[in-house]
């Protein structure tokens, strides 16, 4: 008696009928398509991509620039000879940051280091601070680094915390870019840099207040990158992994145990993160790299219609492996979260 797979019989016969030469032809066609896509992407980049401005001598304005990644980005810019203006809420922290920036400036007599008080959750305050910064000189690089994470269990967190997080992390970015972009477009030059998070690529238990705000930043940047591509204004977005900063130390105080278990164990220095981000900026890429090489590739896998970082051919070659890595990480996250869910049900 012959074994039958029913409706799948035709598919099985088709697979068995494919010859080695046909497989080779399909593989060649696939790689020809990839090469064609790379060449077309390069051509479009030459035609539509705005030119890059060197950091030396440029005016760099950074929200959240008094500490953490924002300050680290300012220090790297000052070391490269930029004029740096930092914006934040507290004068004491800003003054301390300015002292640090002045100490690493390569040309202390020529470089301008400044600060202005700014609460990015207030659109009027942001508009005023950006105007004050522009009075010192056109903004060449705008870095939106202000933000915070408040990890916790969704079932235990108040709605107010979700609203506060969205206003700080997402709307704060929108307010800042809105205030500075008009003059950039009028000049036909400028570089907008939004600092998102690795949580904008993968979210899990503990980050229900935080990750959606960073996903929102990513969607916003995807849209304005495309909208501004013909204006001469460049847009980039960065995805810092867990980074040793005062903010990270604070968020660990409320981070659920399961969140700690799911999160990758590596914690990177703010200096290494800032250096990677500026390296990406100097190359004019959209998705800025981080020191976490695996995370960089996972973000490339989810780049959608935006240009990935690095070689499209390499990405195509390692995509099967990355798919497995993402699936394994997802299984691990679900395994840990399942234990939390079972424990929760027992308490009820």
C-alpha positions as CSV (number, residue, x, y, z in Angstrom):
1,X,0.0,0.0,0.0
2,X,1.5,3.3,-1.1
3,X,1.9,6.1,1.6
4,X,0.1,9.3,0.7
5,X,0.4,12.8,2.1
6,X,-2.9,13.9,0.5
7,X,-2.8,17.5,-0.6
8,X,1.0,17.6,-0.1
9,X,1.7,14.8,-2.7
10,X,2.0,17.4,-5.5
11,X,4.4,19.5,-3.5
12,X,6.6,16.5,-2.7
13,X,6.7,15.4,-6.3
14,X,7.7,19.0,-7.4
15,X,10.6,19.1,-4.8
16,X,11.9,15.7,-5.9
17,X,11.7,16.7,-9.6
18,X,14.1,19.7,-9.1
19,X,17.5,18.9,-10.5
20,X,20.9,20.1,-9.3
21,X,21.3,22.5,-12.1
22,X,17.9,24.1,-11.3
23,X,19.0,24.5,-7.7
24,X,22.2,26.1,-8.8
25,X,20.3,28.5,-11.1
26,X,18.0,29.5,-8.3
27,X,20.9,30.2,-6.0
28,X,22.6,32.3,-8.7
29,X,19.4,34.2,-9.4
30,X,19.0,34.9,-5.6
31,X,22.5,36.3,-5.3
32,X,22.1,38.3,-8.6
33,X,19.0,39.8,-7.1
34,X,20.9,40.7,-3.9
35,X,23.7,42.3,-5.9
36,X,21.2,44.3,-7.9
37,X,19.5,45.5,-4.8
38,X,22.9,46.6,-3.3
39,X,23.8,48.5,-6.5
40,X,20.4,50.2,-6.7
41,X,20.6,51.1,-3.0
42,X,24.1,52.6,-3.6
43,X,22.8,54.5,-6.6
44,X,19.8,56.0,-4.7
45,X,22.2,56.9,-1.9
46,X,24.4,58.9,-4.3
47,X,21.4,60.6,-5.8
48,X,19.3,61.3,-2.7
49,X,21.6,61.1,0.3
50,X,22.7,64.3,2.0
51,X,26.4,64.9,2.5
52,X,28.1,64.4,5.8
53,X,29.6,67.3,7.8
54,X,32.8,66.8,9.9
55,X,32.3,67.0,13.7
56,X,35.4,69.2,14.2
57,X,34.3,72.9,14.3
58,X,30.6,71.9,14.2
59,X,28.0,73.0,16.8
60,X,26.7,69.9,18.6
61,X,23.5,70.4,20.8
62,X,22.6,67.5,23.1
63,X,19.5,67.1,25.3
64,X,20.1,65.0,28.4
65,X,23.7,66.2,28.0
66,X,24.5,66.6,31.7
67,X,25.1,62.9,32.4
68,X,25.0,59.4,31.1
69,X,25.2,58.7,27.3
70,X,24.3,62.3,26.5
71,X,27.4,63.5,28.4
72,X,29.6,60.8,27.0
73,X,28.5,61.9,23.5
74,X,29.4,65.5,24.4
75,X,32.8,64.5,25.7
76,X,33.6,62.6,22.5
77,X,32.4,65.6,20.4
78,X,34.5,68.0,22.4
79,X,37.6,65.8,22.0
80,X,37.0,66.0,18.3
81,X,37.0,69.7,18.3
82,X,33.3,70.5,18.3
83,X,31.4,73.4,19.9
84,X,29.1,71.7,22.4
85,X,25.9,72.9,24.0
86,X,24.2,70.7,26.6
87,X,20.6,70.9,27.6
88,X,19.1,69.4,30.8
89,X,16.8,70.3,33.7
90,X,19.3,70.9,36.6
91,X,21.8,73.8,36.6
92,X,24.1,72.1,39.0
93,X,24.5,69.0,36.8
94,X,24.9,71.2,33.7
95,X,27.7,73.3,35.3
96,X,29.5,70.1,36.3
97,X,29.1,68.7,32.8
98,X,30.4,71.9,31.2
99,X,33.5,71.7,33.4
100,X,34.2,68.2,32.2
101,X,33.6,69.2,28.6
102,X,36.0,72.1,28.8
103,X,38.6,69.9,30.3
104,X,38.7,67.6,27.3
105,X,38.3,70.2,24.6
106,X,41.2,70.1,22.1
107,X,41.3,73.8,21.5
108,X,40.1,75.5,24.7
109,X,40.6,79.0,23.3
110,X,38.4,78.4,20.2
111,X,35.9,75.8,21.3
112,X,32.6,77.1,22.7
113,X,31.1,75.0,25.6
114,X,27.7,76.1,26.7
115,X,24.6,75.0,28.6
116,X,20.9,76.0,28.8
117,X,18.2,74.7,31.2
118,X,15.6,72.7,29.4
119,X,12.8,70.3,30.3
120,X,12.1,68.3,27.1
121,X,8.6,67.4,28.3
122,X,7.6,71.1,27.9
123,X,7.4,72.1,24.3
124,X,7.6,75.9,25.1
125,X,10.8,75.3,27.2
126,X,12.3,73.3,24.4
127,X,11.6,76.0,21.8
128,X,13.2,78.6,24.0
129,X,16.3,76.5,24.7
130,X,16.8,75.6,21.1
131,X,16.5,79.3,20.2
132,X,19.2,80.1,22.8
133,X,21.5,77.4,21.3
134,X,20.9,78.6,17.8
135,X,21.9,82.2,18.9
136,X,25.3,80.8,19.5
137,X,25.6,79.4,16.0
138,X,23.6,77.2,13.6
139,X,23.0,73.7,15.0
140,X,25.0,71.2,12.9
141,X,24.3,68.1,15.0
142,X,21.2,67.7,17.2
143,X,21.4,64.8,19.6
144,X,18.2,63.8,21.5
145,X,19.5,61.8,24.4
146,X,17.1,62.8,27.2
147,X,15.1,59.9,28.6
148,X,14.6,57.5,31.4
149,X,13.4,53.9,32.0
150,X,11.0,52.9,34.9
151,X,11.0,49.1,34.7
152,X,8.3,47.1,36.6
153,X,5.4,44.7,36.3
154,X,2.7,46.0,34.0
155,X,-0.1,44.8,36.4
156,X,1.5,46.8,39.2
157,X,2.4,50.1,37.5
158,X,0.1,53.2,37.4
159,X,-1.2,54.6,34.1
160,X,0.5,57.9,35.1
161,X,3.9,56.3,34.7
162,X,3.1,55.2,31.1
163,X,2.0,58.8,30.3
164,X,5.1,60.3,31.9
165,X,7.4,57.9,30.0
166,X,5.8,58.6,26.7
167,X,6.0,62.4,27.2
168,X,9.7,62.2,28.2
169,X,11.1,59.6,25.9
170,X,9.0,60.1,22.8
171,X,7.3,63.5,22.8
172,X,10.5,65.0,24.3
173,X,12.3,63.8,21.2
174,X,9.5,65.1,18.9
175,X,9.5,68.6,20.6
176,X,13.3,68.9,20.3
177,X,13.5,67.9,16.6
178,X,10.4,70.0,15.8
179,X,12.1,73.1,17.3
180,X,15.4,72.6,15.5
181,X,14.5,71.1,12.1
182,X,12.9,74.1,10.5
183,X,16.2,76.1,10.5
184,X,18.1,73.0,9.4
185,X,15.9,72.6,6.4
186,X,16.1,76.3,5.6
187,X,19.9,76.0,5.5
188,X,19.9,72.7,3.6
189,X,22.2,71.1,6.1
190,X,22.2,69.4,9.6
191,X,22.2,66.0,11.2
192,X,19.5,64.9,13.6
193,X,20.5,62.0,16.0
194,X,17.8,60.3,18.1
195,X,18.9,58.0,20.9
196,X,16.5,55.1,21.2
197,X,17.4,51.8,22.9
198,X,18.0,48.1,22.3
199,X,14.5,47.8,23.7
200,X,13.3,49.3,20.4
201,X,14.3,46.1,18.7
202,X,13.2,43.5,21.4
203,X,10.9,44.1,24.3
204,X,10.0,41.8,27.2
205,X,8.7,41.6,30.8
206,X,9.6,44.7,32.8
207,X,9.7,47.2,29.9
208,X,6.0,47.8,29.2
209,X,6.4,51.5,30.1
210,X,9.8,52.0,28.4
211,X,10.0,49.9,25.2
212,X,6.9,51.3,23.5
213,X,8.3,54.9,23.8
214,X,11.5,53.8,22.1
215,X,9.5,51.9,19.4
216,X,7.7,55.2,18.9
217,X,11.0,57.1,18.5
218,X,12.0,54.6,15.9
219,X,8.8,54.9,13.9
220,X,9.1,58.7,14.1
221,X,12.7,58.7,12.9
222,X,11.9,56.2,10.0
223,X,9.2,58.7,8.8
224,X,11.3,61.9,9.0
225,X,14.4,60.2,7.6
226,X,12.3,59.6,4.5
227,X,10.6,63.0,4.5
228,X,13.8,65.0,4.9
229,X,16.0,62.9,2.6
230,X,15.9,65.5,-0.2
231,X,16.4,68.5,2.0
232,X,20.1,68.0,2.9
233,X,19.2,67.1,6.5
234,X,20.4,63.7,7.6
235,X,18.6,61.6,10.3
236,X,20.1,58.8,12.4
237,X,18.9,56.7,15.3
238,X,21.0,54.8,17.9
239,X,20.2,51.8,20.0
240,X,22.4,51.7,23.1
241,X,22.4,48.3,24.9
242,X,22.6,48.2,28.7
243,X,25.1,50.9,29.5
244,X,26.8,51.8,32.8
245,X,25.2,55.2,33.6
246,X,23.5,56.8,36.6
247,X,20.2,56.2,34.8
248,X,20.9,52.5,34.4
249,X,21.8,52.3,38.0
250,X,18.5,53.9,38.9
251,X,16.4,51.7,36.7
252,X,17.9,48.5,38.2
253,X,16.4,49.5,41.5
254,X,12.9,48.7,40.2
255,X,13.8,46.1,37.5
256,X,11.9,42.8,38.1
257,X,13.9,39.7,38.7
258,X,12.7,38.2,35.5
259,X,13.7,41.2,33.5
260,X,17.3,40.8,34.8
261,X,17.3,37.1,33.8
262,X,16.1,37.8,30.3
263,X,18.4,40.7,29.6
264,X,21.8,39.9,28.1
265,X,24.5,39.9,30.8
266,X,26.8,42.5,29.2
267,X,26.8,46.1,30.4
268,X,28.8,48.5,28.3
269,X,30.6,51.7,29.3
270,X,29.1,55.0,28.2
271,X,32.4,55.8,26.5
272,X,32.3,52.7,24.3
273,X,28.7,53.4,23.4
274,X,29.4,57.1,22.5
275,X,32.4,56.2,20.4
276,X,30.4,53.6,18.4
277,X,27.5,56.1,17.9
278,X,29.9,58.9,16.6
279,X,31.6,56.4,14.3
280,X,28.3,55.6,12.8
281,X,27.5,59.3,12.5
282,X,30.8,60.0,10.8
283,X,29.9,57.3,8.2
284,X,26.5,58.8,7.6
285,X,24.5,55.6,8.4
286,X,20.9,55.7,9.6
287,X,20.9,52.8,12.1
288,X,23.9,53.7,14.3
289,X,25.9,50.8,15.7
290,X,26.6,49.9,19.3
291,X,29.4,47.8,20.9
292,X,26.9,44.9,21.0
293,X,27.6,43.2,17.6
294,X,24.8,40.7,17.9
295,X,22.3,43.4,18.6
296,X,23.5,45.4,15.6
297,X,22.7,42.6,13.3
298,X,19.3,41.9,14.9
299,X,18.4,45.6,14.3
300,X,19.6,45.2,10.7
301,X,17.2,42.2,10.4
302,X,14.3,44.5,11.4
303,X,15.4,47.5,9.3
304,X,12.3,47.3,7.2
305,X,12.4,49.7,4.2
306,X,15.2,51.8,5.9
307,X,18.8,51.2,4.8
308,X,20.6,48.6,7.0
309,X,24.1,49.2,8.3
310,X,26.9,47.4,6.6
311,X,26.9,45.0,3.7
312,X,23.5,43.8,2.4
313,X,25.3,40.7,1.0
314,X,26.7,39.8,4.5
315,X,23.3,40.4,6.0
316,X,21.6,38.1,3.5
317,X,24.2,35.4,4.1
318,X,23.8,35.4,7.9
319,X,20.1,36.0,8.0
320,X,19.2,32.3,8.6
321,X,21.6,32.2,11.6
322,X,20.2,35.5,13.0
323,X,16.6,34.1,12.6
324,X,17.6,31.2,14.8
325,X,19.3,33.5,17.4
326,X,16.2,35.7,17.6
327,X,13.9,32.7,18.0
328,X,16.1,31.2,20.8
329,X,16.1,34.5,22.6
330,X,12.3,34.7,22.3
331,X,11.9,31.2,23.7
332,X,14.2,32.1,26.7
333,X,12.1,35.3,27.4
334,X,8.9,33.3,27.2
335,X,10.3,30.5,29.5
336,X,11.3,33.0,32.2
337,X,8.0,35.0,31.9
338,X,6.0,31.8,32.1
339,X,7.4,31.1,35.6
340,X,6.3,34.6,36.7
341,X,2.8,34.0,35.3
342,X,2.5,30.6,37.1
343,X,3.7,32.1,40.4
344,X,1.2,35.0,40.0
345,X,-1.7,32.6,39.5
346,X,-0.8,30.7,42.7
347,X,-0.9,33.9,44.7
348,X,-4.5,34.6,43.6
